[in-house]
Amino acid sequence: MTNALIRIFIKDRDNVRDARVRERYGVLSGAVGIACNLLLFVLKVLIGLFTGSISIAADAFNNLSDGLSCLISIVGFKVSGREPDAKHPFGYGRTEYIAGLIVSFIIVIVGFEFFKTSFSRILHPEPIAFSAVLTVILAISMLVKLWMGTFNHRIGTLIDSPVLMAARQDSLNDVITTGVVVVGMIAGRFTTLPVDGYIGVLVALFILWAGFNIARDTVAPLLGEAADPEIVRTIENIVMEADHIVGVHDVIVHNYGAGRTLASLHAEVPSDADFVAVHEVIDEAEKRVWHKTGVYLVIHMDPVDVNNAHVSALRAQVDGVLREIDEGLTMHDFRVVDGERHINLIFDVVVPYSYNDEGKRTLMITMRNKMKEIDKRYNLVVTFDHQM
């Protein structure tokens, strides 16, 4: 059914990098969610009124609140699909993360309420009467929710959507909580212990944990998280394929929502090269990155002296010392200012975030001492930075 819905409602369905295609996927998922939850709501309300079951009627309104989550996801996709404007030149893509965050809050609230109900059931046990009609209704509800979970997972994975992955978790939570009710009814026929209460507490804790994890995953890109190392490597490899470029560093990637990623980097080029030709090469590299990855890249050129044997030898010495100290250290922007009594070696060192201020001071002293052992005239002028 999932494939049929995608074929019917999604034009150009394979172009998932396109913002409009992603919006169609998101709206389809939300619309399907609203339809399924409204169906369950009407079914449970009618049977609740017919049988006089308060639990079924209450669960019906839970489905109504789930429909609200689906509506939130639709709004999130519609807003995130808007074109950039003067107010938001990088677009509205991060709205999708906000929608996912709202859904995670709803999940946490449901988990907290379920925890209170389950704990109260332990303190004040109540018999749960077994009902064949109720069991059938709950089983239908579980099957519908299970399909919704797989549906959202399929589309969420396809378009890499945090809000749909949150909706998927919400559906699975409903399957689990409904299953607890069924287990409680069955256990009530064999024991007076509040089995449903104990299981309910465990399930509530699981729901809370899932809600907090979803919130964490949606907050991270809003705050600005580290770039995916695979994306960074891909960008570096594409740029390094270009003529005249001998090294890259300071790669910074900004995520403004799916399909809206900006990046910048510094490319080292020979200082004696034809800079008109190098500029043309840089432009071509930026375009290749865009066509292959969908990342809008800006490259800053750093001229370096690569044809000077003396400078190359000094660079090799410094690089060897760095690797001797820590294999994770790298350097860039290496320059030399020669003098009779002092030789200034000027460069940047990229250190892991595990290096605090004290660690950097210790590293600086170690580097200086090791280089002085090679030649007492060496004077290090070092700037520390981190890989973004």
Secondary structure in CASP SS format (residue, H / E / C, confidence):
PFRMAT SS
TARGET T0000
AUTHOR 0000-0000-0000
METHOD secondary structure of the structure
MODEL  1
M C 1.00
T H 1.00
N H 1.00
A H 1.00
L H 1.00
I H 1.00
R H 1.00
I H 1.00
F H 1.00
I C 1.00
K C 1.00
D C 1.00
R C 1.00
D C 1.00
N C 1.00
V C 1.00
R C 1.00
D C 1.00
A H 1.00
R H 1.00
V H 1.00
R H 1.00
E H 1.00
R H 1.00
Y H 1.00
G H 1.00
V H 1.00
L H 1.00
S H 1.00
G H 1.00
A H 1.00
V H 1.00
G H 1.00
I H 1.00
A H 1.00
C H 1.00
N H 1.00
L H 1.00
L H 1.00
L H 1.00
F H 1.00
V H 1.00
L H 1.00
K H 1.00
V H 1.00
L H 1.00
I H 1.00
G H 1.00
L H 1.00
F H 1.00
T H 1.00
G C 1.00
S C 1.00
I H 1.00
S H 1.00
I H 1.00
A H 1.00
A H 1.00
D H 1.00
A H 1.00
F H 1.00
N H 1.00
N H 1.00
L H 1.00
S H 1.00
D H 1.00
G H 1.00
L H 1.00
S H 1.00
C H 1.00
L H 1.00
I H 1.00
S H 1.00
I H 1.00
V H 1.00
G H 1.00
F H 1.00
K H 1.00
V H 1.00
S H 1.00
G C 1.00
R C 1.00
E C 1.00
P C 1.00
D C 1.00
A C 1.00
K C 1.00
H C 1.00
P C 1.00
F C 1.00
G C 1.00
Y C 1.00
G C 1.00
R C 1.00
T H 1.00
E H 1.00
Y H 1.00
I H 1.00
A H 1.00
G H 1.00
L H 1.00
I H 1.00
V H 1.00
S H 1.00
F H 1.00
I H 1.00
I H 1.00
V H 1.00
I H 1.00
V H 1.00
G H 1.00
F H 1.00
E H 1.00
F H 1.00
F H 1.00
K H 1.00
T H 1.00
S H 1.00
F H 1.00
S H 1.00
R H 1.00
I H 1.00
L H 1.00
H C 1.00
P C 1.00
E C 1.00
P C 1.00
I C 1.00
A C 1.00
F C 1.00
S C 1.00
A H 1.00
V H 1.00
L H 1.00
T H 1.00
V H 1.00
I H 1.00
L H 1.00
A H 1.00
I H 1.00
S H 1.00
M H 1.00
L H 1.00
V H 1.00
K H 1.00
L H 1.00
W H 1.00
M H 1.00
G H 1.00
T H 1.00
F H 1.00
N H 1.00
H H 1.00
R H 1.00
I H 1.00
G H 1.00
T H 1.00
L H 1.00
I H 1.00
D C 1.00
S C 1.00
P H 1.00
V H 1.00
L H 1.00
M H 1.00
A H 1.00
A H 1.00
R H 1.00
Q H 1.00
D H 1.00
S H 1.00
L H 1.00
N H 1.00
D H 1.00
V H 1.00
I H 1.00
T H 1.00
T H 1.00
G H 1.00
V H 1.00
V H 1.00
V H 1.00
V H 1.00
G H 1.00
M H 1.00
I H 1.00
A H 1.00
G C 1.00
R C 1.00
F C 1.00
T C 1.00
T C 1.00
L C 1.00
P C 1.00
V H 1.00
D H 1.00
G H 1.00
Y H 1.00
I H 1.00
G H 1.00
V H 1.00
L H 1.00
V H 1.00
A H 1.00
L H 1.00
F H 1.00
I H 1.00
L H 1.00
W H 1.00
A H 1.00
G H 1.00
F H 1.00
N H 1.00
I H 1.00
A H 1.00
R H 1.00
D H 1.00
T H 1.00
V H 1.00
A H 1.00
P H 1.00
L H 1.00
L H 1.00
G C 1.00
E C 1.00
A C 1.00
A C 1.00
D C 1.00
P H 1.00
E H 1.00
I H 1.00
V H 1.00
R H 1.00
T H 1.00
I H 1.00
E H 1.00
N H 1.00
I H 1.00
V H 1.00
M H 1.00
E C 1.00
A C 1.00
D C 1.00
H C 1.00
I C 1.00
V C 1.00
G E 1.00
V E 1.00
H E 1.00
D E 1.00
V E 1.00
I E 1.00
V E 1.00
H E 1.00
N E 1.00
Y C 1.00
G C 1.00
A C 1.00
G C 1.00
R C 1.00
T E 1.00
L E 1.00
A E 1.00
S E 1.00
L E 1.00
H E 1.00
A E 1.00
E E 1.00
V E 1.00
P E 1.00
S C 1.00
D C 1.00
A C 1.00
D C 1.00
F H 1.00
V H 1.00
A H 1.00
V H 1.00
H H 1.00
E H 1.00
V H 1.00
I H 1.00
D H 1.00
E H 1.00
A H 1.00
E H 1.00
K H 1.00
R H 1.00
V H 1.00
W H 1.00
H H 1.00
K H 1.00
T H 1.00
G C 1.00
V E 1.00
Y E 1.00
L E 1.00
V E 1.00
I E 1.00
H E 1.00
M E 1.00
D E 1.00
P E 1.00
V E 1.00
D C 1.00
V C 1.00
N C 1.00
N C 1.00
A H 1.00
H H 1.00
V H 1.00
S H 1.00
A H 1.00
L H 1.00
R H 1.00
A H 1.00
Q H 1.00
V H 1.00
D H 1.00
G H 1.00
V H 1.00
L H 1.00
R H 1.00
E H 1.00
I H 1.00
D C 1.00
E C 1.00
G C 1.00
L C 1.00
T E 1.00
M E 1.00
H E 1.00
D E 1.00
F E 1.00
R E 1.00
V E 1.00
V E 1.00
D C 1.00
G C 1.00
E C 1.00
R C 1.00
H C 1.00
I E 1.00
N E 1.00
L E 1.00
I E 1.00
F E 1.00
D E 1.00
V E 1.00
V E 1.00
V C 1.00
P C 1.00
Y C 1.00
S C 1.00
Y C 1.00
N C 1.00
D H 1.00
E H 1.00
G H 1.00
K H 1.00
R H 1.00
T H 1.00
L H 1.00
M H 1.00
I H 1.00
T H 1.00
M H 1.00
R H 1.00
N H 1.00
K H 1.00
M H 1.00
K H 1.00
E H 1.00
I H 1.00
D C 1.00
K C 1.00
R C 1.00
Y E 1.00
N E 1.00
L E 1.00
V E 1.00
V E 1.00
T E 1.00
F E 1.00
D E 1.00
H C 1.00
Q C 1.00
M C 1.00
END
